[in-house]
Amino acid sequence: MKFRLFILVFILSMAVPAAAQSWSERVLVSVNGAYQSATSDFSDRFEFERELETGSTQSEYPVKAGFTFDGGVGYRFWKNLGAGVAVSYYTRDDIAHTTSSFPHPLFFNQPRQVIGDATGVTRSERAVHVQLMYLIKTGGPLRIALSGGPSLFNVEQDIVSEVTIAELYPYDTADFASAKKTRLKASAPSFNVGADVMWMFAAKFGVGGIVRFSKATVDLDAPNNRTISVDAGGPYAGGGVRILF
């Protein structure tokens, strides 16, 4: 997908400028709903002390594709060159699949396996995209803005920090009861590249379609000196309103 996006931006930048006209407006405002297609599943494992032995919990976190909000403002500062900033926001609630090994309270080296799902695991991604823009105006209502530049991702992720169990004598088995969650936060830099194709119904108002790629790897500092690396962002495409003035 990343390669295809670069090809799209390259084709637009080579094919359209020959028919381009001067872009007279100074400010471009865009508001979009988009679909982020990347999945960013990850896992985590931690140990704990119980009954004078060591137990462990392995958690698997699915991070699925979903809706992304995108909004931006651009300013044309010279001829068809501009600069702008866009923000994107992605969030969803999901589950975490846990598999735990709990020591037996009466016998050594006889752990019980406990499997269960932690619900309400929230993932949020906020990104700020700084952009250098090349603005293209054709002879008709079609306009195109090509953009690229640095990005900064801020990620908030719930992780399972403790699993509680239900057990009865003689304690040979145990059942999943609940999971305690901890929210981790971290940031990481990246880059962005994209294209915005607009169709102006009036001089100042129109609609547009956007495609953008921006992705980062964020290191989350977890309890007990653990580091969890998660992928954030990815390609997304969508559309919305455009305002020029």
Secondary structure, DSSP 8 states (H G I E B T S, - for coil): -HHHHHHHHHHHHHHSGGG-B----SEEEEEEEEEE-----EEEEEEEEETTEEEEEEEEE----EEEEEEEEEEEEETTEEEEEEEEEEEEEEEEEEEEEE--SSSTT--EEEEEEEEEEEEEEEEEEEEEEEEEE-SSSEEEEEEEEEEEEEEEEEEEEEEEEE--TT-S--EEEEEEEEEEEEEEEEEEEEEEEEEESSSSEEEEEEEEEEEEEEEEEETTTEEEEEEEEEEEEEEEEEEE-
